[in-house]
Amino acid sequence: MSTHLPPLPRDIGTVNWIGLWTLYQREVHRFIKVYTQTIAAPVVTTLLFYAVFALALGGVVRMAGSVPFLVFLGPGLIVMAMAQNAFANTSSSVVISKVQGNIVDVLMPPLSPLEMAVAFVGGGITRGLLVGVVTGAAIWSFVPLGFHAPGFILFHGVMASMMLAQLGMIGGIWSEKFDHIAAFTNFVVTPLTFLSGTFYSVDRLPPAFWWLAHFNPFFYMIDGFRYGFIGQSDGTLAIGVAVMLGINAALAVLLLRMLSTGYKLKA
């Protein structure tokens, strides 16, 4: 008679790579399955913004400093789409899981707070970058954009997506229903995005509003990203890099604290 030994527990090690990769894949597959909503729709929305400024407001003949306005506008619209979709990916994932009651499927596996954060935020960054590439290709077909400093494009693209992905996860954890995350989007994310110099140069603002714009972290992500394309910036590039690193570090600490304590996640 053969005897079957019970399965031995698997040694996960310092990092649960399988669990982290599985959760990350889930987050990516979640938005890939509905790509018309998560990838194609942002491109259409961005092109509509582009058409409004090009046709209705005379963007074809306008200039932003020494740069044609449509060339100035393109990078801002691209990074805005990236940021908004990175935020939407993590916030919707967490809120839906909480409302449907299946957040326990994420909390029960042997995943540390850091591993959960990396997987969720990584999914948001992936969606943000993918939207950025597709949106950039669409805008490129109308107005060719140069590559003045590709390093700044990559850095600020990743940092912007990371910042909004973390902010989306924090907002999702804080929210108890869809109305709460909608309010977070409408009263925090959208105003900061639209008042960050996406559609205009902040150098043309009155002094009081110029200073206010420079306290908006969204300004630095757009300014640095735009510099990578056109070689001009409204702010100090070194300060922009420092702000993006500092904001992401602060959000990471807050997010890990919320996950570690189970804030609004564990009964």
C-alpha positions, 0 to 999 in steps of 0.5 A: 500500500502506497502512502501519500505524504501531505504537501509541505508548505511552500517557502515564500522567501523574503518576497512573494514574487508569485503572488506579486506577479499574479496580482499585477497580472490581474490588474493589467488584464482587468483593463486590457479586457475592456480596452475600448473603455480604458485605452481607446476612449482616453485617446478619443477624449484627448483628440477632442480637446486637441480639436477644440483648441485647434479649431474653435480657439484658433490654435493653428495660428497661436504661439506659446512663446516661440513654440506653435501652440499645438506643439506646446499643447500636445505633451500636456494632453498626453501626460494628462491622459496618462495621469487620469487613467493611472488614477482611474485604474487603481481607484476603481479596482480598490473601490469595486473590490470593497463594494462587491466584498471581494477585497478579502481575496487580496487581503487573505493571501500572504502578500505584504503591504509593500507587495500589494502596493507594488502590484496595484500601483504597477498596474496603474503605471502600466495603464498610464504608460500604455495610454500615453504611447497610444495617445502620443501616436494619435497626436503625432499623426496631426502634429509631429513632436520632437524628442528634445530630452527623452530622459525627461519624457520617460522620468516624468511619464513614469513619475506622473503615472506613479503619483496618480496611481498611488493617489488613486489607491489612497482615494480608493481605500478612503472611499466607502462607495462610488460617490466618494471616489467620484468626489475625490476625482471631481474636487481634487484630481480634475482641478489640479490637472486643469490648473497645472498649465496643461492648456496654457503657459503659467508665465502668462498668469498674474503673479499671485496665480503664478505662485499658486501654480508653482505649489501644484505638484501637477504643474511639475509633472506636466512642465517636465514632460513637456520640456522633454518634447519642446525643450522649454519649461516654465519652471525650474527642472531640478525643482520639478524632479525633486518635487516628483520624487518627494511627492511619490515618496510621501504618497508611498509612505501614506499608502503603506501605512494605510495598508499596514493598519488595514485602514477601511479595509479590515473590519 
